[in-house]
């Protein structure tokens, strides 16, 4: 007897003509064996493929809900375009036959009940908010692709044992209120965030609660703890996402292939050929590196750029510049390619070309999959900032760790399910880490977690040129569907 997941693969990938075999009793029997349900109406095998063009059309349509002209996408939390986009996704969930609910901050859940609904469900999903002038694939592939994965399973005749749930997370991007993964962070039970959201405001001095209510959420609630999920709510969570980096596209592998002829070479006297695959189809994420964000401010004396001689200066701008270079130095000293550091903001006051900076403001992002190693870098940055105050005669007026989230490892069972899917689908794959933030980082606090990466053009992301091909998205949806099915039967 074939394992359930092999049967699903057969249903998803077979190329047998539906016209010839739609009434074949052996196929019907196999489908019934896989699903555990009687199939009274034969399922057309021709309908089991991914509706790739339909998925692309949905992505294109969703990108139209934007405050920036195409091809750029700007979709900020609780704005009118965000509300319209949410409505569009909820409609797709309804068409897919999912029961839809929303929580107090607008996390949206579409559920397909399994044969044993009392069991912890298997979840998937991502986000649809977009930073200003970004692209249309980041997050969106993981939401619309998840709905398509459910449709694929339904068309196959599959019936889950554990319920399957698609989640659209609120505000993965920090655009409006400066908080990354706001919805999933709350789902993971962050009491500090729930309290912060009672008083926080955006750049226009609009409170979070007022903004949420304008979009139809929070209503009369000030206590957002109703959003919290209990640990074990889900038996597993899997997120499909574009890589946001060039590794999958760049790392071609030598392998046997009958599909793509790029390079052929005779091996010795055996007359055998090998080919160069243009890239890797699937990334299987083993861990998500979490950032620690730092805010640092120096104060100096300032003065006229011409009148104050160099030996007499207390330049806050040079103090910030020296610290920025030290960030790079300390990260490289870690000895690991997985340690990264970025100075994303450097502001000088008064900001005039002929005035020595009297104040400087610098914000630093450090990331690693090893929390201790990352924190050692933070400590070194702090020590250097203190040393700079002595050598340059400036004051360290602020050194604040804004956030310091722990990294999240993927669950071995989820990794195994994803690996099985790629092997049975005959797709190339690579174990890799994610250096970017994702909602999966916080879902790992609720349930076992895993992520599926697909290639994106030149690694572009958070810009209008962001792109993933129909073929790559289809591969990702197939792996996701296969993985969800396997996990739902456990």
Buried (B, 14 or more C-beta within 10 A) or exposed (E): EEEBBBBBBBBBBBEEEBEEBBEBEEBBEBBBEBBEEEBEEBBEBBEBBBBBEEBBEBBEBBBEBBBBEEBBBBBBBBBEBBBBBBEBBBEBBEEBEBEBEBBBBBBBBBBBBBBEEEBBBBBBBBBBBBBBBBBBBBBBBBBBBBBBBBBBBBBBBBBBBBBBBBBBBBBBBBBBBEBBBBBBBBBBBBEEBBEBBEEBEBEEEBBBBEBBBBBEBBEEBEEBEEBBBEEEBBBBBBBBBBBBBBBBBEBBEEEEBEEEEEEEEEEEEEEEEEBBBEBBBBBBBBBBBBBBBBBBBBBBBBBEEEEBEEEEBBBBBBBBBBBBEBBEEBBEEBEBEBBBBBBEEBBBBEEEEEBBBBBBBBBBBBBBBBBEBBBBBBEBBBEBBEEBBEEBBBBBBBBEEBEBBBBBBBBEBBBBBBBBBBEBBEBBBBEBBBBBBBBBBBBBBBBBBBBBBBBBBEBBBBEBEBBBBEEBBBBBBBBBBBBBBBBBBE
